Amino acid sequence: MRIGLYPGTFDPLTLGHIDIITRAAALVDRLVIGVAINRDKGPMFSLEERVAMIEAETGDLSARTGTSIVAHPFENLLIDCARDVGATIIVRGLRAVADFEYEYQMVGMNRALDDSIETVFLMAEARHQAIASKLVKEIARLGGDVTKFVPPAVHSALMAKVGRSPARKAG
């Protein structure tokens, strides 16, 4: 069984994340979405909320593809999380050259820790490449429309967090 691990904070889950999850699910039999417990980042959504968003948004995809997709919180080293879940592949999404520089360093360190676990990079579709959770939160906080960047249920949760009506704009 091919097991992949797609790690991140997913604060919040975006359409870019969904794009990577969808394509990663085609590569493995089981996809573990590693939800990082990163207290230093000060997430807007609790761990439980982020896990619930992932489970809600990936249930249909799992049923359609036959790929088991599960959310798995972790607070240890990424390579240790991969070992814990039996992953032989770490899936990473790339948006831009700046992402690559950081990811390149991470791959080198992870390979030094365990060279039996490969890292696979997937580029989000062009329409999703600029989406970053940090920017989505900032746009939402400042009253901008984020409907193009997140699934409807995530949009509602995000609007509730920033104290705005969850009504989506048409279009």
C-alpha positions as CSV (number, residue, x, y, z in Angstrom):
1,M,0.0,0.0,0.0
2,R,1.4,3.4,-1.0
3,I,0.9,5.9,1.8
4,G,1.5,9.6,1.3
5,L,1.7,12.4,3.8
6,Y,0.6,15.9,2.9
7,P,1.6,18.2,5.8
8,G,0.6,21.8,6.6
9,T,-1.2,24.0,9.0
10,F,-4.2,24.4,6.8
11,D,-5.3,27.6,8.6
12,P,-7.6,27.8,6.8
13,L,-8.0,25.0,4.2
14,T,-7.9,26.6,0.7
15,L,-8.8,25.6,-2.8
16,G,-5.1,25.4,-3.5
17,H,-4.8,22.7,-0.7
18,I,-7.8,20.9,-2.2
19,D,-6.2,20.9,-5.6
20,I,-3.0,19.3,-4.2
21,I,-5.0,16.8,-2.1
22,T,-7.0,15.8,-5.2
23,R,-3.9,15.2,-7.3
24,A,-2.0,13.5,-4.5
25,A,-4.9,11.1,-3.9
26,A,-4.4,9.8,-7.4
27,L,-0.8,8.9,-6.6
28,V,-1.3,6.9,-3.4
29,D,-3.7,4.3,-1.8
30,R,-3.9,6.3,1.5
31,L,-3.3,10.0,1.9
32,V,-2.7,11.3,5.4
33,I,-3.2,15.0,5.7
34,G,-0.8,16.0,8.5
35,V,-2.3,18.9,10.4
36,A,0.6,20.7,12.1
37,I,0.2,21.8,15.7
38,N,2.3,24.9,15.2
39,R,1.8,27.1,18.3
40,D,4.4,29.6,16.9
41,K,2.2,30.5,14.0
42,G,-0.8,31.4,16.2
43,P,-3.5,29.8,14.0
44,M,-6.8,31.4,13.6
45,F,-8.6,28.1,13.7
46,S,-8.2,25.5,16.5
47,L,-6.7,22.2,15.7
48,E,-10.1,20.6,16.0
49,E,-11.6,23.1,13.6
50,R,-8.9,22.6,11.0
51,V,-9.2,18.8,11.2
52,A,-13.0,19.0,10.9
53,M,-12.6,21.3,7.8
54,I,-10.3,18.7,6.1
55,E,-12.5,15.8,6.9
56,A,-15.6,17.6,5.6
57,E,-13.9,18.7,2.4
58,T,-12.2,15.4,1.6
59,G,-15.0,12.9,2.4
60,D,-16.5,13.0,-1.1
61,L,-13.1,12.9,-2.8
62,S,-12.2,9.8,-0.8
63,A,-15.5,8.1,-1.7
64,R,-15.1,9.0,-5.4
65,T,-11.4,7.9,-5.8
66,G,-11.4,5.0,-3.4
67,T,-8.3,6.5,-1.8
68,S,-8.4,6.6,2.0
69,I,-7.9,10.2,3.1
70,V,-7.5,11.0,6.8
71,A,-6.5,14.0,8.8
72,H,-3.7,13.4,11.4
73,P,-2.6,16.1,13.8
74,F,1.1,16.1,14.5
75,E,3.6,18.2,16.6
76,N,6.8,16.3,16.0
77,L,9.3,16.3,13.2
78,L,7.8,15.8,9.8
79,I,10.0,12.8,9.1
80,D,8.9,11.2,12.4
81,C,5.2,11.9,11.5
82,A,5.8,10.2,8.2
83,R,7.3,7.2,10.0
84,D,4.4,7.2,12.5
85,V,1.8,6.9,9.7
86,G,3.8,4.6,7.5
87,A,4.3,7.1,4.7
88,T,6.9,6.5,2.1
89,I,6.1,9.7,0.3
90,I,5.8,13.3,1.5
91,V,3.7,15.5,-0.7
92,R,4.5,19.2,-0.9
93,G,2.7,21.9,-2.8
94,L,4.7,24.5,-4.6
95,R,3.4,27.9,-5.6
96,A,6.4,29.9,-6.6
97,V,10.2,29.9,-6.7
98,A,10.4,31.2,-3.1
99,D,8.6,28.1,-2.0
100,F,11.1,25.9,-3.8
101,E,14.1,27.4,-2.0
102,Y,12.6,26.6,1.4
103,E,11.4,23.2,0.3
104,Y,14.8,22.3,-1.2
105,Q,16.4,22.8,2.2
106,M,13.6,20.7,3.9
107,V,14.1,17.8,1.5
108,G,17.9,17.8,2.2
109,M,17.3,17.7,5.9
110,N,14.6,15.1,5.7
111,R,16.7,12.9,3.4
112,A,19.6,13.1,5.9
113,L,17.2,12.0,8.7
114,D,15.6,9.1,6.6
115,D,16.5,8.6,3.0
116,S,13.8,5.9,2.5
117,I,11.1,8.6,2.4
118,E,10.8,10.5,-0.8
119,T,9.4,14.0,-1.3
120,V,7.1,14.7,-4.3
121,F,6.3,18.3,-5.3
122,L,3.0,19.1,-6.9
123,M,2.3,22.5,-8.5
124,A,-1.2,23.8,-7.9
125,E,-3.2,24.7,-11.0
126,A,-2.4,28.1,-12.2
127,R,-5.7,29.6,-10.9
128,H,-4.7,28.4,-7.4
129,Q,-1.0,29.2,-7.3
130,A,-1.3,32.6,-5.7
131,I,-3.5,31.4,-2.8
132,A,-1.9,31.4,0.5
133,S,-3.7,30.8,3.8
134,K,-2.0,33.8,5.4
135,L,-3.2,36.1,2.6
136,V,-6.7,34.7,2.7
137,K,-6.9,35.5,6.4
138,E,-5.6,39.0,5.9
139,I,-8.1,39.7,3.0
140,A,-11.0,38.4,5.1
141,R,-9.9,40.4,8.2
142,L,-9.8,43.6,6.0
143,G,-13.3,43.0,4.5
144,G,-12.2,41.6,1.2
145,D,-14.0,38.8,-0.7
146,V,-12.3,35.4,-0.3
147,T,-15.0,33.3,-2.0
148,K,-12.6,32.5,-4.9
149,F,-10.0,31.0,-2.5
150,V,-11.8,28.7,-0.1
151,P,-14.6,26.1,-0.2
152,P,-18.1,27.4,0.9
153,A,-18.1,25.8,4.3
154,V,-14.6,27.2,5.1
155,H,-15.7,30.6,3.9
156,S,-18.6,30.5,6.4
157,A,-16.3,29.5,9.2
158,L,-13.8,32.2,8.2
159,M,-16.4,34.9,8.1
160,A,-17.6,33.9,11.6
161,K,-14.0,34.1,12.8
162,V,-13.5,37.7,11.5
163,G,-17.0,38.7,12.7
164,R,-18.6,39.1,9.3
165,S,-21.8,37.7,7.8
166,P,-21.0,34.3,6.0
167,A,-23.1,35.3,2.9
168,R,-21.2,34.7,-0.2
169,K,-21.1,37.1,-3.1
170,A,-22.6,35.9,-6.4
171,G,-20.5,35.3,-9.3
